């Protein structure tokens, strides 16, 4: 039996319509994220919020998640409660330079339920890092959002990107499930 924490990654205004990096169907993902958040709050289980802040790097200027902008702020539907942890990151992995591992160890968390944005970038990278660190990882795939990607003049639609990431992670790095399946099994995997 594993103590479970909910990890909500980068649910920030720039990913929503009108933002500088609007994703495909972020509102649908948000609805599932808030279901998970409500459940974890009701159970008084650990919730960790991750907020990305971009830094300009040489030869790679950034235009979204810039510090002190409205777009960098967390979406109002997922603002942390007083007893929840908020960590700011600067890299795709939620573990890189954030102290996340120490927070999870302090709370004796063994299982992570991961949701948020973007499926193919920060969710994927964080999931793989969590697996490498020995966590039992579940990804709520319908509680993630992504975008279409292009390589060598070929465009992969957002739905296919999400399915590809799910297929790559499932069974090797995580159990990839729908939110409803995760919620139905959560009470069987948590020990306070």
C-alpha positions, 0 to 999 in steps of 0.5 A, spaced: 500 500 500 502 506 497 501 513 500 499 517 494 500 524 492 497 528 486 502 532 482 498 538 478 503 540 472 503 547 469 496 548 469 497 556 467 493 561 463 498 561 457 496 554 455 488 556 455 485 560 449 487 567 448 494 565 451 501 565 448 501 557 447 494 555 447 493 547 447 488 543 444 482 542 448 485 544 455 478 546 458 477 538 457 483 536 461 482 542 466 475 539 468 478 532 469 484 535 473 479 539 478 475 532 479 482 529 481 484 535 485 477 535 489 478 528 490 485 529 493 482 535 497 476 531 500 481 525 502 486 530 505 491 527 501 498 531 499 497 535 493 503 538 489 502 544 484 508 545 479 508 552 476 513 553 470 517 560 469 521 561 463 528 563 462 531 566 456 536 562 454 542 564 448 539 562 441 532 560 444 528 566 446 521 564 450 515 568 449 510 564 454 510 563 461 514 569 462 515 571 469 510 576 472 505 575 467 498 573 467 500 568 462 505 565 467 499 565 473 496 558 475 489 557 472 484 560 477 481 553 478 487 550 480 490 555 485 493 551 491 490 551 498 494 553 504 496 546 506 498 544 499 505 545 496 507 550 490 513 549 486 516 553 481 520 550 475 524 552 469 525 545 466 521 540 463 522 535 469 518 537 475 524 534 479 529 539 476 531 544 481 525 544 485 526 540 491 520 536 489 523 529 491 525 532 498 517 534 499 515 527 497 520 524 501 518 528 507 511 526 506 513 519 505 509 519 498 510 512 494 505 513 489 504 519 484 498 521 480 500 526 475 496 530 471 497 537 467 500 540 461 503 539 456 502 531 455 508 530 450 513 535 454 513 536 462 508 530 463 512 525 459 519 528 462 516 528 469 513 521 469 520 518 466 523 522 472 519 519 477 519 512 475 527 513 475 526 515 482 522 509 484 515 512 484 509 508 483 506 512 477 499 513 474 498 518 469 491 521 468 491 521 461 485 525 460 487 530 465 492 532 460 493 537 454 498 537 448 498 540 442 500 538 434 507 537 433 511 538 427 517 535 424 520 535 417 514 538 414 510 532 417 504 535 422 502 530 428 495 532 430 494 533 438 490 527 439 495 522 436 501 526 440 497 524 446 496 517 444 503 516 442 505 519 449 500 514 453 502 508 449 510 510 450 509 511 457 504 505 459 507 499 462 514 501 462 514 508 466 507 508 469 500 506 468 496 510 464 489 511 465 483 515 465 481 519 471 475 515 472 479 509 473 484 512 477 479 515 482 475 508 483 482 505 485 485 511 489 482 508 496 485 502 495 492 504 494 493 510 499 495 509 506 495 515 511 
